[in-house]
Structures are given as C-alpha cells and as structure tokens.
Amino acid sequence: MAELAGILRKELDRYSVGEKLPSSRALVERFRASPVTVSRALAVLAAEGLVVTRPGAGAFRAAPRPAAVRPADTQWQHVALSAEAGEEAVPRSVDPSGVLPFLAEPPAGVIELSGGYLHPCLQPERELAAALARAGRRPGAWGRPPLEGLHDLRAWFAREIGGPGGTLAPSDVLISAGGQSALTVALRALAPPGAPVLVESPTYPGMLAAARAFGLRPVPVPTDGHGVRPDLLAEAFRATGARVFVCQPLFQNPTGTVLAADRRREVLRIARAAGAFVVEDDFARRLAHEDAPPLPATLAAEDPEGVVVHVCSLTKFTSPSLRVGALAARGPVLERLKAIQVVDSFFVARPLQEAALELVGSPSWARHRRALAAELRSRREMLLAELARQLPAVTPEFVPPGGFHVWVRLPDGTDEVALAAAALRAGVAVTPGRTFYAAESPAPHLRLCFAAAAGAGELVEGVRRLALAHAGR
C-alpha cells in the first residue's frame, strides 16, 4: 500500500488541478493490486491533501495547499509547562518513546519484529467488517450508549473474566476504550500523584509511561520464570507503603511467563495484608498458543474481597482499531473508576460496542481463536528455530505458551540500544530490553515479536538481518 501511494504521489504532476485520476478499476489492473490496496493508497493521498475523493465520481487532483504561515514564538511554553506550583507539586514526565515503536509503522522495507499487534494477515478483517456492518443497522446503534457500556457487552465480559463460577456480575464491569485506556483509568483512580506504584520488573512500557505521566513513581519488583517473587513483593510493600501493584499474571509482557499457582494466592494475600489493590492486566488471555496448557482463572475470579481491579481488551486478539476493553472491580472503587472514565472520555462509541457484540457472538469468533492459536505456535517455533540456527549466542529465557513475544538474553556486555539501531539499519526492527525496566536493567535483552511479521519468510529474513547486525556490532 505504501509503495503504491508513493508511485501515485510521483505521478500527480501529470494531472492538472481538478483533473480526474484513473479509476480504481484501472489502477487495480495496471498495478495488479487488490481493490483494498488501491483504496488505501488513495486514502493516504487524500489525507495528505493531494487528492480529493468523491463517492461515485472518483479521485481528483487537489488544489495546492497555501504556504505554511511562519509560526509565532512559542518558546514561552517551555517555562509554563515546566513550572511547578509550589514545593508540594509532583514532577511529571510525559514520555511516549517507550510505546511509539509498538504504534508506528516501520519504514518501507523494514521487517517488524518490534510490534505489539497482529499483522493484517492474522486479523479477522472480513469478520470485523461484517460485524461492523451488522452493528450499524442495529436499532439505536448511533445513539448515546449507557455510560458504563452496553449491558450485553458487560455481561459477556463478566462471564469471560469471572469464569464458569460466575463470580462477576455485569454491574461489576465498565466498558473501556481498549486496554491502555483502562490501565490509565485504574492508575489515576488508585494512586495520587507522587505515590509509589509497584510493578513487575521487567514490565509493559505503556504502563510505565502512563504512571510517570500522572506523577506516580514506579517501583520495580523482580520476577523469575514463575512470575513475580512474593517475598520481594511483600518487602516492597513494607519499604514503600505502596497501595497498588500492577501485574500481568498470564503470558507476561515481555517475558511470556505465567504466574505460578502458589504465587497467585500469595500475591492476593500480600496485597490484602498491605491494604493494597492489584491491577491485573490480562491482555493476552485470548492469545494462548495451540500447545498451551489449560489456562488458570483470572485473579479477579479468585478474589472475593475486591483486591483486584481487572483490565482486559479485545484489541490484541482482533485489530488495533477495535479499541474495546473492560475494567472489572468490586466495591466503592468501581464508582471512582467510572467517574474518572466519564470525565476523561464520556463513553466508548456505541457502534464499536455493537460491533464487538456482533463479533464475539458470531461463529467466526471461535474459528479465529483456533486459527490464531495454531499460527502463533507455528510462528513461535519458527522464530526459535531460526534464532538457534542463525544466532546461537542469543538465548531465549523462556518459551512462552501464549502471547506475541520472545524475550531473549544477549551476551554480557552487548549494547542492546546500539544493536537495535544497527538492526534497523539492516532492515529489521527489534525492541531493546531496557525499555521494559522501571530502573536499571540487570542484563542486555531484546524483545522479538513474531506476530507483526507478514509470515514465515519474513521471520527467517528478519533473524538473518538481526544476525548480520549482531555480527557487525
């Protein structure tokens, strides 16, 4: 799509302002591209203001934009944004650099082993389109939804989170605009600016960025191959007085580990003794691989005392643009979560909620789950095999039974940031490990994503390019 947009952009000088470009059918035939690819390429040019599209008529060259007006002097803003309102103010750091690599598309020709979403070939695009079309025709689909979310969608999430025992009711669930939004709401609800927040080490950079943006202080608690260490968690609560612990008990990002059964009970016990909440980021439950053992219940399903605030989403399993997720909690904290979400964003767009309901209620939902589980296992094995063959010095610390990623240890002394930069120059994007640490990194690592590549061929070529970068470091 990007390549076709580039060709069309260069050819625009052939047309005068207002002149019609060749039809989509003609472009499909000329470039042997799919209608979807042509449509997206024209949409890129339209977004750049180079063409104007008119439904039923075609695409036309747009009039040139007027020269940009020279901006006024805005340097005063640095003082205003940095000034602290008195000695009690809490410094904030709004830094999205830790998450931008997962959100931005890599440059043309670069293989993406750094992403955080499914490649389009793995997304259920046809099913999503059909669900959205059906949703748009539902009575009231374009009206204002309940602030908490559609009841039927809340009920579906309650069953998914609470499990067969039915430990959650629809009234315990709020619909959110994806997992990141739910995480930020939970952090703001549970901890005041300046407060410490306990986090796994390593952990998800998007959560670290959100915590720091709100003036919170992430305090790392080390993990091993069985998840967070309970002894160090208890010590961290005692030392800091924290009232929040954020964790990913299932297929943790970036390590892929699963919190051991005995540690699950200990984490809840320790948090309850500290009078603290556990934010359970259950982002990867639907990303179990074909060979994964039976999944444990959510922490929320085993928590009758309201210790757990549960966060989950449909986004990772479907599409980056299906930003529909859920917050689940019991007790007074639910009202605070709701209040913050309402103030921040009012509600989640009803058509998206209706489309999510259509999707999860269709036969294609289970088919997609089975197909994705098989494909993720295949890609994981392919990536591990290629690492063993082409990069034996890079060792996986754990073989994940779910999720998108493999966490690999680099030889001692490796500059992981320099290696990632060299890999990008060689044509493959990877993520350096220090991005995932709230404090110092104990050893050099890379996180490699096997779900964002176009297929097995790209995985093989991506490892080859990484090996070249590693050999030349």
VENPE-V466533 format. One line per field, one symbol per residue. phi: phi as a letter, one per 40 degrees, with the letter a starting at -180 (. if undefined). psi: psi as a letter, one per 30 degrees, with the letter a starting at -180 (. if undefined). A space follows every 10 residues. Layout:
phi->???
psi->???
//
This chain:
phi->.cccdccccc ccccbcdgcc cdcdcccdcc cfbcdcccdc ccccccccgc bbbbdgbhbb cccdccdccc cccbcdcccc cccbcgcccb cbbcbcccbd ccbcccddgc ccbbcbbccd cbcccccccc ccccccccdg cbcccdcchc dccccccccc ccgdcgcbbd ccbbcbcgcc cccccccccb bcdgccbcbc bcaccccccc ccccgcbcbc bcbbcbhccc cccccccccb gcbabbabcb fdbbcgcbcc dccdccdccc ccccgbcbcc cccbdcbccd bccdcccccc cbbcbgccbc baaccccbad cccbaabbab gdccccdccc ccccagacdc dccccccccc cccccccccc ccdccccccd cccccccccb bcccbccacc cagbbbbbcc ddgccccccc cccccchacb bcccdcbcbc ccacbbbbcb bccciccccc cccccccccc ccc
psi->eeeeeeeeef ffffklkfkk llleeeeeee fhlleeeeee eeeeeeffgf lkkjkfeakk klkkklkkkk lljgfffeee ffkkilffkk kljjjgfffe ffekkllkfk kjgglglkke ffkieeeeee eeeeeffkkg fgaklkeflk eeeeeeeeee efaffhfkle fgkkklilee eeeeeeeeef klkflkkkll jlakeeeeee eefggljkjk jllafgakje efeeeeeeef glgkkklifj hkjffglkkl eefeeeeeee eeefhlljjj jhfgeggkle gklkklllee fgjfggekjk kllfeffdkf fiikakkklk affeeeeeee eeeegdlkke eeeeeeeeef glffeeeeee eeeeeeeeee eeeeeeeeef iffjkkfkjk glaflkjkkl kkfkjeeeee eeeeefgkkl kkeffgkfbk kflklkkkkg fflfaeeeee eeeeeeeeee eg.
//
